[in-house]
Structure formats: C-alpha cells, structure tokens
C-alpha cells in the first residue's frame, strides 16, 4: 500500500496526457471507452510488520562440578536404536541430560560424613563434661578456671560440628551438581559434550528451548508506539501455515535499538501443538482489526480538472437522450491500493466512471461504452 503523498507521482504520466485531448465530438464517431462502477474495497488491516518467531525461554545448562563426562541421556533414534540426545529431541523437565564422574565427590561426602560423626561424638563428650563440671562448681568442688575450660571445650566442639556440617552440605550439593537436569520441557537445540570429555565448571553441555509458548519479535518506529499497549490482543500469521495465531503484546522495549532505530516489541503466542517453529518469519498488522471498506476506482480514471485548477477529477457516465455522456466531476482521493485509489469525496457507490480513454474525451462528450 502506497502513501497518499505518492499518488501524484503515480498519476503524473496519466495526467500529462489530459491536455492533448481537445478534439470536438460533433460530427465524429462516438469515442469508445471502458467504464467501471465505484465499488467498496476492504482495505485490510493496518501497516504490516515482519516478525521472527523466538522461543519463550531458552536455557544453557552448564556444569558446576567439573570432571569427565560419563553419561549422556539416551533416546530412541529413527532406526529404533538408542543414541545420545541431540538437537531436535524433545525432553521433559527433570530428565538427567549428562553426568560427570561422581566418584571423587561421593568419596568426599563419605569422608565428611565420618568427620561429622566424630565431631558429634566429641561434642557429646564435651556436653557431658560441662554438665558434670557445672554441678561441681555449684557444690564449690571445682575451681572457676576448670569450669571455664570445660565451657570452652563445649563451645569448640559445637563449632566443629557446625563447620563440618556446612562442608558436608556443600559436598552433597557438589555431588548433585554432577548431573545436568532439564529444568523444563523443551527441545534440545545444542549438545556440546561427548562421553569422555573433561568438563570444567561453567562448561555448557546442552541448550534447550521452551516452545509451548513462543514470541513474535518485531521492531516498531517511535511514531507508532502510542498505538500499542501491553496486553493488547494481536493476530500473527505466517506464509508456511494457513491458520492465524492469537497472542498478546507482552513487551515493549523502553529504548530503541541503537542501529535500527526501532523499538523491539514482543507478542507472546500459545503454541501447544508446536506449529510455530523457532526462526520462522511471521507477519502482523497492528491492531488486528480490519479497517472499514472504502470506495475505490482505477488509477487510470483520474484526470486533471478541465479548468486547469489543482486537484483531481473523473468522468462519470450519465444517460442523456438515449446516449451515454461523460461528465467531468471533481473528486478527493485517498490512499492507493495497487492499481486502485480510494475516493473520499465526489462519488457514490455504483457511479460508473471512465477507466480507459479518460484522457481522450471532454466534459459532456457522448461516448460508446465498450463491453
């Protein structure tokens, strides 16, 4: 759809021929012309934008505990045999995707478990000694320094228990971190490890995406930011799929992209059947509602006014004394739609206008309408 300001450029060639049509109709054969009726045109939706389908969430799963990779999730391949999980495989939340060697971490847990048992035993003995010394001090059978020593021993043993318990908890967490666990349902988009690889802390083993919902991401100029708001319903379509998809605007960036100078906008769309794929190109029209139909005529029907003034005119076919007569009428035009132009004033639905031959006739000239 062209802007209204471009209409004069599109009509320049047509209008430049209007001055050449100065023949008089009297005594000459009727000039043959084509005529069409003014009709409504469903102008469709507002300006359309191209968007890219992106996952609702993407997670890169990295190892926290380092070690040699000993196991990778096995899935059924196309040949029915088991194989490593690869990009394109669907996984469910809670599945273990990969594991590093756990022996060192398990041994550390066992060592600290034994140390904790010893510390608890020492703390229990210190408690018994302190309770006995407290009774002796109350009976004036123990000196204050001896009591203070028993109290210090009790406090030290309790601190040792706390410290070892903290180390054990950390060791148990490190043991659990030997496994990469999927935090959600999704598709595997990348696998970066093989059995036998030495994975260090921070090595990304898998990347998965959640496509139960997807986002259509597009850029919007600042002049149109006022036409949208968060939560606004939005229809999205793709060339690859026949159906339209309904979503809502869930993000409007607070600042423009420094290179493109547009504001990123996201439309979140439910995708339970996984029809929309990451990377698909989609289109959308802001507002989602069709604009009211407008009366249109062919661009070829537009001529310059006979009096030489600015503006536009058309020849309307009237019936006079059993003859078809072309009467020039001034019109106000609007947007163009391909080879047609909207008429804002001057015509009514059903009026017949000269569509071919308008530059070869004059106001009031009888014409012959070609079938």
VENQUI-V274014 format. One line per field, one symbol per residue. phi: phi as a letter, one per 30 degrees, with the letter a starting at -180 (. if undefined). A space follows every 10 residues. Layout:
# VENQUI-V274014
phi: ???
This chain:
# VENQUI-V274014
phi: .cddddeedd cedddddddd cbdcdeiced ddbcbbddbd bddiddecbc bcdbddbbbc dcdccdlddc abecbddddi ddbddbejdc bcejdddabc eceddddddd dddddddddd dddddddddd ddddddddch cbdddddddd dddddddddd dddddddddd ddddddddcd cddadlcdca bcbbejdccc djddcbbbbc cdbbbccbcb dddcddcbad iddbcbbbdd bddcbcbbdc abddbdddcd ibcdbccdbd bdchddcdjd cbbacdjicd ddebdbbded ddbdeddidd jbbbccdccb hibdbccdbd bccbdcbicb bdcdbjbbej ecbdcbjddc bbdiddbcdd d
